[in-house]
Amino acid sequence: MNRIMIMAVGALMSLVVNAQEVIKLPAPERTATTVSVMDALAQRQSVRSFSSRELSDEQLSLLLWAANGVNRKDGRLTAPTAMNRQDIQLYVCRKDGAYSYDARSHSLTRVTREDLRPAVAGDRQPFVLDAPICLVIVSDQRKFGQRPSRDFSCIDAGYVSQNIYLAATAMGLGTVARAMMDKERVVKGLGLVEEQLLLLNHPVGYVKE
Ligand SMILES: Cc1cc2nc3c(=O)[nH]c(=O)nc-3n(C[C@H](O)[C@H](O)[C@H](O)COP(=O)(O)O)c2cc1C
């Protein structure tokens, strides 16, 4: 009887912990912006000056969906991927920790409680620390099975990066693609393994005029 009680309490506690570690995002609201793709292209530019104003869950939801969310019933994504291997993994780094984005459930799973933005910023671009979030783009080469390809990883990351640029622009936000970061610290903080290539990051936030 005691054992059953202990198991039940354990299961309950793990439910509570999981509930805290997974954030279900609101459904992406595409009509929140009326900027056309052509206008977003006309306005796209790299921004390196951010206000610390936080983004809402709705903004984060739309941004992540546009970056690499599911856009069809068969589970395919807003960004193309080589052989549809869906190798790109997006992470959201913010003050309260870092999260992995799951496109299928449109949710975030906490990876760490550490603020990894200083590691993502690195030494030379402190403006990154002003942005409320940094998206980190990783390619999991294991998704390519027997034929891992760094080319495919980089190309797939590029599509997601451009989606982030265009979505941020259309949403009245700023961003810049960055290869610069303290890779060792980011790899450690996110718990990445060798096959997970850390390729780019994107601070995103309101533009400081
Ligand atoms: C692969 C890649 C890596 C980049 N890395 C950085 C970076 O580490 N830091 C930075 O400030 N900008 C970085 N950029 C942004 C470029 O400097 C920027 O796109 C370029 O100067 C053109 O400016 P624009 O984006 O406003 O057209 C990177 C861009 C790409 C595509």
The ligand as an SDF file (V2000), in Angstrom:
LIG
                    3D

 31 33  0  0  0  0  0  0  0  0999 V2000
   25.5670   33.9690  -41.7750 C   0  0  0  0  0  0  0  0  0  0  0  0
   25.4810   35.3700  -41.2120 C   0  0  0  0  0  0  0  0  0  0  0  0
   26.1850   35.6790  -40.0660 C   0  0  0  0  0  0  0  0  0  0  0  0
   26.1000   36.9660  -39.5070 C   0  0  0  0  0  0  0  0  0  0  0  0
   26.7160   37.2200  -38.3210 N   0  0  0  0  0  0  0  0  0  0  0  0
   26.5920   38.4440  -37.7760 C   0  0  0  0  0  0  0  0  0  0  0  0
   27.1420   38.7020  -36.4950 C   0  0  0  0  0  0  0  0  0  0  0  0
   27.7300   37.8390  -35.8580 O   0  0  0  0  0  0  0  0  0  0  0  0
   26.9650   39.9240  -35.9730 N   0  0  0  0  0  0  0  0  0  0  0  0
   26.2810   40.9160  -36.6520 C   0  0  0  0  0  0  0  0  0  0  0  0
   26.1510   42.0320  -36.1210 O   0  0  0  0  0  0  0  0  0  0  0  0
   25.7310   40.6960  -37.8550 N   0  0  0  0  0  0  0  0  0  0  0  0
   25.8590   39.4900  -38.4290 C   0  0  0  0  0  0  0  0  0  0  0  0
   25.2520   39.2330  -39.6280 N   0  0  0  0  0  0  0  0  0  0  0  0
   24.4510   40.2610  -40.2950 C   0  0  0  0  0  0  0  0  0  0  0  0
   25.1840   40.8680  -41.4910 C   0  0  0  0  0  0  0  0  0  0  0  0
   26.2780   41.6390  -41.0350 O   0  0  0  0  0  0  0  0  0  0  0  0
   24.1950   41.7290  -42.2910 C   0  0  0  0  0  0  0  0  0  0  0  0
   23.1850   40.9010  -42.8220 O   0  0  0  0  0  0  0  0  0  0  0  0
   24.9030   42.4710  -43.4090 C   0  0  0  0  0  0  0  0  0  0  0  0
   25.7560   43.4610  -42.9010 O   0  0  0  0  0  0  0  0  0  0  0  0
   23.9140   43.1390  -44.3560 C   0  0  0  0  0  0  0  0  0  0  0  0
   23.0650   44.0390  -43.6530 O   0  0  0  0  0  0  0  0  0  0  0  0
   21.4760   43.9030  -43.7210 P   0  0  0  0  0  0  0  0  0  0  0  0
   21.0810   42.5970  -43.0730 O   0  0  0  0  0  0  0  0  0  0  0  0
   20.9390   45.0930  -42.9630 O   0  0  0  0  0  0  0  0  0  0  0  0
   21.0890   43.9170  -45.1660 O   0  0  0  0  0  0  0  0  0  0  0  0
   25.3200   37.9610  -40.1760 C   0  0  0  0  0  0  0  0  0  0  0  0
   24.6200   37.6270  -41.3320 C   0  0  0  0  0  0  0  0  0  0  0  0
   24.6660   36.3500  -41.8370 C   0  0  0  0  0  0  0  0  0  0  0  0
   23.8540   36.0060  -43.0630 C   0  0  0  0  0  0  0  0  0  0  0  0
  1  2  1  0
  2  3  1  0
  2 30  2  0
  3  4  2  0
  4  5  1  0
  4 28  1  0
  5  6  2  0
  6  7  1  0
  6 13  1  0
  7  8  2  0
  7  9  1  0
  9 10  1  0
 10 11  2  0
 10 12  1  0
 12 13  2  0
 13 14  1  0
 14 15  1  0
 14 28  1  0
 15 16  1  0
 16 17  1  0
 16 18  1  0
 18 19  1  0
 18 20  1  0
 20 21  1  0
 20 22  1  0
 22 23  1  0
 23 24  1  0
 24 25  2  0
 24 26  1  0
 24 27  1  0
 28 29  2  0
 29 30  1  0
 30 31  1  0
M  END
$$$$
